[in-house]
């Protein structure tokens, strides 16, 4: 559920507790959503951050923030992050495409079964 939309952020509630679980933020106010913030623990604070620091539309920095200890832990930074995100995005796209193909095939098989059942009903009613 979308909680709030402003010029610089989208807040999304995934679990229905009326607090943001994910935020998409335009940090540099350049018109692009260049940060994804995730509340991993459900405590109301964002823990995981994914940034697009070079503004090319592909995240290149991942870090954790521990609000209690005010510590930031850099998990990954640089072109390797961009490459891995693109690999992951392609894998997700392939899974979605495969799901669509499987769903289409299942729908076709279901239609065939319905036709066979209907035909069997008609034959049964004739006898």
NORZI-V746429 format. One record per residue. N is the residue number from 0. RES is the residue in one letter. SS is DSSP state (2 for helix, 1 for strand, 0 for the rest). NEAR is the number of other ideal C-beta (glycine too) atoms within 12 Angstrom. Layout:
BEGIN
[[N	RES	SS	NEAR] [N	RES	SS	NEAR]]
END
This chain:
BEGIN
[[0	X	0	17] [1	X	1	17] [2	X	1	21] [3	X	1	18] [4	X	1	17] [5	X	0	15] [6	X	0	12] [7	X	0	20] [8	X	1	24] [9	X	1	23] [10	X	1	26] [11	X	1	26] [12	X	0	20] [13	X	0	19] [14	X	0	16] [15	X	0	11] [16	X	0	14] [17	X	0	15] [18	X	0	22] [19	X	0	29] [20	X	0	30] [21	X	1	28] [22	X	1	34] [23	X	1	30] [24	X	1	30] [25	X	0	22] [26	X	0	24] [27	X	0	16] [28	X	0	15] [29	X	0	16] [30	X	0	12] [31	X	0	21] [32	X	0	28] [33	X	0	29] [34	X	1	32] [35	X	1	31] [36	X	1	31] [37	X	1	26] [38	X	0	27] [39	X	0	19] [40	X	0	18] [41	X	0	17] [42	X	0	15] [43	X	0	18] [44	X	0	23] [45	X	0	31] [46	X	0	29] [47	X	1	27] [48	X	1	34] [49	X	1	33] [50	X	1	35] [51	X	0	28] [52	X	0	26] [53	X	0	19] [54	X	0	20] [55	X	0	16] [56	X	0	17] [57	X	0	26] [58	X	0	37] [59	X	0	28] [60	X	1	29] [61	X	1	30] [62	X	1	26] [63	X	1	24] [64	X	1	25] [65	X	1	18] [66	X	0	18] [67	X	0	10] [68	X	0	11] [69	X	0	9] [70	X	1	12] [71	X	1	19] [72	X	1	16] [73	X	1	17] [74	X	1	21] [75	X	1	23] [76	X	1	22] [77	X	0	19] [78	X	2	17] [79	X	2	17] [80	X	2	26] [81	X	2	25] [82	X	2	16] [83	X	2	21] [84	X	2	26] [85	X	2	19] [86	X	2	15] [87	X	2	18] [88	X	2	17] [89	X	2	14] [90	X	2	14] [91	X	2	14] [92	X	2	14] [93	X	2	14] [94	X	2	14] [95	X	2	14] [96	X	2	14] [97	X	2	14] [98	X	2	14] [99	X	2	14] [100	X	2	14] [101	X	2	14] [102	X	2	14] [103	X	2	14] [104	X	2	14] [105	X	2	14] [106	X	2	14] [107	X	2	14] [108	X	2	14] [109	X	2	14] [110	X	2	14] [111	X	2	14] [112	X	2	14] [113	X	2	14] [114	X	2	14] [115	X	2	14] [116	X	2	14] [117	X	2	14] [118	X	2	14] [119	X	2	14] [120	X	2	13] [121	X	2	12] [122	X	2	11] [123	X	2	10] [124	X	2	9] [125	X	2	8] [126	X	0	7]]
END
